[in-house]
């Protein structure tokens, strides 16, 4: 997954979280699941393996 893909997914999850929170201002299992997904993507964004994958694709496409 490219860095751009991860950033897009993060933005989509943030929007979902905000929309859900506006509807229901308490923590629900769905909000918790979305938050966990967001944390996972943020961790992936800062992962060295993502940088290596992006580097590999840049080299491969060049």
Helices and strands as residue ranges (DSSP letters): H 3-23, H 29-45, H 48-61
